[in-house]
Amino acid sequence: MTAAAKTPRQSEAVIADLMMPQHANGLRVPSVFGGVIMSMVDRCAALSAMRHAGGQATTLSIDKILFKEPIWVGELVEIRSRVVFVGRTSMAVLANVYAENITQGTRRHANECWLTFVHLGADGKPAAVPQLTLETAEDRLLHEVAERRRAQSLAERR
């Protein structure tokens, strides 16, 4: 039996961390290593997937990660994610990355990431997820985008 439907808002997750020297890449003008951001994104998105599924979920794919601009050591990074589409056992999660320069009081949208997770039941096999109830125009728009992305991904596998 599948649990009651949930809204994208119910799956929202947020994680934040101050970027320190150990997070920097080895470039002459160092910025934060992309792998650090990807790890944070995957953890935050997993929380959203687990909240929606009501249990264990695992990353199936990181469908797209767009590094719009660099993030610098000393900035606060905040990841916000939520489930935007569900299949039978899978969930599409959108994660947005924000970088904040605390001393200057500026905040910017630095990255956008699309991920797919699969809900795992107690036996470790894919299990059904609750349906998604869309409340807002933004929910409906993101659902449509995710649905198109999913259709394109499935077509590419053939």
C-alpha positions in Angstrom: 0.0 0.0 0.0 1.4 3.4 -1.0 1.3 6.3 1.5 -0.9 9.3 1.0 0.1 11.9 -1.7 2.5 14.6 -0.6 3.3 18.1 -1.9 6.7 19.3 -3.2 6.7 21.6 -0.1 6.6 18.6 2.2 9.8 17.3 0.7 11.8 20.5 0.9 15.3 20.2 2.4 18.0 22.7 3.1 21.7 22.3 4.0 24.3 25.0 4.3 28.0 25.1 4.9 30.7 27.7 5.0 33.3 27.1 2.3 36.8 26.8 3.8 40.3 26.5 2.2 40.1 22.7 2.2 37.1 23.0 -0.2 39.1 24.9 -2.9 40.3 23.5 -6.2 43.9 23.7 -7.3 43.5 26.5 -9.8 45.7 29.7 -9.7 42.7 31.7 -8.6 41.0 29.0 -6.5 37.2 28.6 -6.3 35.3 25.8 -4.5 35.9 22.4 -6.1 32.8 21.3 -8.1 32.9 17.9 -6.4 32.3 19.5 -3.0 29.1 21.2 -4.4 28.0 18.0 -6.1 28.3 16.1 -2.8 26.3 18.7 -0.9 23.6 18.6 -3.7 23.4 14.8 -3.6 23.0 14.8 0.2 20.3 17.5 0.2 18.4 16.0 -2.7 18.5 12.6 -1.0 16.9 14.2 2.1 14.1 15.4 -0.2 13.6 12.0 -1.8 13.6 10.3 1.6 11.1 12.7 3.0 8.8 12.2 0.0 9.2 8.4 0.0 9.0 8.0 3.7 12.1 5.8 3.7 15.3 4.9 2.1 16.1 6.4 -1.4 19.2 6.1 -3.5 20.6 8.3 -6.3 19.8 6.8 -9.7 21.4 9.7 -11.7 22.5 13.3 -11.6 20.8 14.3 -14.8 22.1 17.8 -15.0 24.3 20.1 -13.0 24.8 23.6 -14.3 27.6 25.5 -12.7 26.5 29.0 -13.6 29.3 30.8 -11.7 32.1 30.0 -9.3 31.7 29.9 -5.6 34.5 31.3 -3.5 36.2 30.2 -0.3 34.6 32.2 2.5 31.1 32.1 1.1 28.2 30.4 2.7 26.7 27.8 0.4 23.0 26.9 0.8 21.4 24.0 -1.1 17.5 23.9 -1.4 15.9 20.9 -2.9 12.4 19.3 -3.4 10.7 16.5 -5.3 9.1 17.9 -8.4 8.0 14.7 -10.2 7.3 11.1 -9.3 7.0 7.9 -11.3 6.1 4.6 -9.8 9.3 4.1 -7.8 11.4 7.1 -8.9 11.4 10.8 -8.0 12.9 13.8 -9.8 14.5 16.3 -7.5 15.4 19.8 -8.3 18.2 21.3 -6.2 19.2 25.0 -6.3 22.6 26.2 -5.0 23.0 29.7 -3.5 26.2 31.4 -2.6 26.2 34.2 0.0 29.0 36.6 0.7 28.2 37.4 4.3 30.5 40.4 4.6 29.1 42.1 1.5 25.5 41.0 2.2 25.1 39.6 -1.3 23.4 36.3 -2.3 23.3 34.7 -5.8 21.9 31.6 -7.5 25.1 29.8 -8.5 23.9 26.3 -9.6 20.9 24.3 -10.6 20.9 20.5 -10.4 18.4 17.8 -11.5 18.6 14.4 -9.9 16.7 11.2 -10.0 16.2 8.9 -7.0 14.7 5.5 -6.5 12.8 4.6 -3.3 14.0 1.3 -1.8 11.8 -0.8 0.3 12.8 -2.9 3.4 14.0 -5.6 1.0 16.4 -3.2 -0.8 14.3 -3.4 -4.0 12.5 -0.5 -5.7 9.3 0.4 -4.0 6.3 2.6 -4.8 6.4 6.2 -3.8 3.5 8.5 -2.9 1.9 10.5 -5.6 2.7 14.2 -5.9 0.0 16.9 -5.2 0.8 20.1 -7.1 -0.3 23.2 -5.1 1.2 26.2 -6.9 1.8 27.4 -10.5 5.5 26.9 -9.8 4.9 23.3 -8.7 3.0 22.7 -12.0 5.7 24.3 -14.1 8.5 22.3 -12.5 6.5 19.2 -12.8 6.0 19.8 -16.5 9.8 20.5 -17.0 10.7 17.3 -15.1 8.2 15.2 -17.0 9.7 16.4 -20.3 13.2 15.7 -19.0 12.2 12.2 -18.0 10.6 11.5 -21.4 13.8 12.6 -23.1 16.0 10.5 -20.8 13.9 7.4 -21.4 14.0 8.0 -25.2 17.8 8.3 -25.1 18.1 4.9 -23.3 16.4 3.1 -26.2 
